[in-house]
Amino acid sequence: MEQTQRVSLLEILKVFFFIGATGFGGGMAIVSLIERVCVHEKKWVSMDEFMHGLAFGQILGPFSLNTCTFVGYYLRGSVGGILAASAFIAPSFILVCLLSWLYFRFHELPQLQSALNGTNPIIIALIIVAALGMGRSKVKGNEAWLMALAAFAASAFFNTSALTILVAAAVWSLGWSWYRREHR
């Protein structure tokens, strides 16, 4: 898709600030918002270019931020990429700074302590519900459930790092696949 007109830096700033301020629901929810705005509404990039940027963005770090950076870079080079990324994270940065200031200013109030103590079980429950939902939709078969339970046990009871668990799962899967192929 060829750019028919050059997008202004101010427009990039406004659009990605808006995406950063209104994008909720995690990485893929934000990426779908970026796609809707940048591909379908603004027609800044083609779907193919966007998918390439999304693929690159998943290589390192937070892929929604990386996708914003890719689109900004596509539109206006390094300056566009830096501006898109900065505008995207600015709303979160401002909100976290404000909430941090409020917390440290009022953290000794009994009402705030009660409210924060009440949120801890809710957060844990939300994490468990999300994990169970992902488990039901992505873990199929007894072998996969055993691997998931082993990974949970290694992490919860033995403080094993996520990287070690991923490497162990990859080695196990490759070994098991080789064994099944050789012993048919």
N, C-alpha and C positions, 0 to 999 in steps of 0.2 A: 504494500500500500504506500503510495507516494504521498508525501505531505503536500497538499495544495496551498496551504498557507502556514506561515510560521506561528506557532502558539506563543503568546507572550509569557514572560516569566511571572507576571502578576496573575495571569489565568492559571498557570500551574500551581502557584502558591494558594490561590483561593480554592481550587478543586481538591487538592490534597489535604489542605487544612480541614475542609468540609468532610472528606472521607475519614480523616483521623478523628474528627469530633463526633461523627455519627456511626462509625463502624463498630459494631458490637458483635460478640459471639465467637471470637477466636479467629485464627488464621484463614481458614477456608471461607468463612462468612465474609470477612473483609475482602478477600481476593475476589469473591463474586461481586461485591459492591464496586471494586476497582474495575472489574471487567464490564459491568453494566454501564458505568460512567464513561470510561476511557475508550471502550470498543464500540458500544452500541449507541450511547447518547452523543458523545463528543466526536466519535469516529476518529480519534487521534491515532490509533494503531489498529491493524487488522487482527483478526482472531488468531491467525498463524503467528504473527509477531508476538502477540500477548502470551500465547502458549509457550513460545520459546523463552520469553522473559520469566514466566512462571517456573519452567523447568530449571533455568539458571538460578532462580531465587531459592529453590529447594536445596541447592547444594550446600549452602552455608547459612546458618543463623535463621532469624525470623523471616519466613518467606513472604509475608504480606509487606513488610518494610522493603525487602529486596525487590519485590514486584513494583512497588511505587518508584523505587530508585531506577529500575530498568525503564519504566515508561518515561520518567523525567529525562533520563539520559537519551532515550530514543528521540524525544521531542527537541531537546536543546543541549545535548552534550553533557559534559561534566557539571556545568552550572545547573542545568535542569535537573539532573539526578540528585545533586546535593540539595537543591531547593525542594524538590518533591519529597525526599526523605525527611528533611527538617520540618516541612509543613505538616507532614503526616504524623510525626511524633510530638509536635508542639502541643496539641490539646491534651494528650496524656501526661506530658511533662508538667504542664501548667496545673492540671488537676491533682497530680500526685504531690506537687510542691504545696499547693493550697491545703490539701488534706493532711499532709505532714505537719505543716505549720499549725493547723487547727488541733491536731493530735498533741503535739508537744506543748501547745499553749493551754489546752484544757484536759490533758490526760489524767489529771488527778481528780477530776469531778466524778463522784460516785455514779451519776447517771451514765456517763460515758463508759466507765468501767463495766457497769452492768450490761450495757448495749454490746460492747465488744466481747464480753464473756459469753453472751447469748449467741453471738454469731459463730463461735468456734465449732459447736456441734453441727450447725447448719452447713458450714463449709465442708466439713468431713463427710456429711451425708451426700452433698452434691458431688463430691469427688467419687464416692462409692457408686452412686447411681450412674455417673458417666462411665466409670470403669466397667460396671456390669453391662451397660448398654453396648459399649464397644466390644466387650467379650462375647456377648450373644451374637452380634452381627459379624464378627471377624474370626472368632475361634471356632473352627469346625472339626469335629472328630475327637476321639479319646486322646490320641497322641498330642494334638494341639492343646487340649485342656491340661494334660499332664505337664507339658512344657510351660504353659502359663502359670500353673500352680507352683512349679519348681522355681520359676523366675520370681514370683511373688515371695516365696519362702526365702530365697537367697537374698532378696532385697530387704525384706521385713525383719528377718531373724538373724542374718549374718552380715548386714550392712554392706553387701556387695554392690559395687558401682554399676550403673546402667551400662556403661561401655563393656565391662567384664561380662555381664549377662548377655549382651548382644553378641559378643564374640563367641561365647560358649554356645549360644543357640545356633549360630552359623556353623561352627565346627561340628556340633551334634547333627544338624540337619544334613550337612555335606557327608559326614561319615555314615549316617543312617541310609541316605540315598545310595551311596556307593555299595554298602552292604546288601541292600535289597536288589540292586542291579546285578551284583556278582552271584547272588544266591537265589536266582529265580528258578 
